[in-house]
Amino acid sequence: MRSRAESLELALLGLLNEEPLHGYALRKRLNIVFGPLRALSFSVLYPQLRRMSEAALIEQLEVPKGGRSKRSRLVYRITPKGRQRFGELTESANPEAWEDESFEVHVAFFGPTSTRNRLRILEGRQRRLKERAEILRADLERSALGLDRYLVEWRSHSLETAEREIAWLEKMIASERKAS
């Protein structure tokens, strides 16, 4: 669970490092970062924002909503302590950083990440996917033993997806090495 909470914290700090945003805009952008299969609900978002606010990583500002509405809107802004924490999170390259749960979030904020850490994350992800591809290949070789045809198709699709990502990772790693 720590990985999911840290991924969400990294994504929120990364987005707020770009500009202050209100809750609905944050949720929309987070859903882009996390992808459509891991939609983020407000019941997860707002408690996380509250914890980050209590930790002084972000602050809430009330701004007029605009138009005919007299109501105000809460806008979240990163604090200096939040910028420091964002820097720490972008420089953490532990095995969780290349797992499915966190990898996309790290890549989304590769800009402020050091080349050394980008390489560690990309290489870790590549190793993880190569392991996964080997398991899938072995499963597919055994598929003649009567596995359900839909399971075989799903494993074939998963293997193709892993192989495409491995090829992409090889290009990214080569590019990072050339740039450093």
Secondary structure by P-SEA (a helix, b strand, c coil): caaaaaaaaaaaaaaaaaccccaaaaaaaaaaaacccccccccccaaaaaaaaaaccbbbbbccccccccbbbbbbbbcaaaaaaaaaaaacccccccccccaaaaaaacccccaaaaaaaaaaaaaaaaaaaaaaaaaaaaccccccaaaaaaaaaaaaaaaaaaaaaaaaaaaaaaac
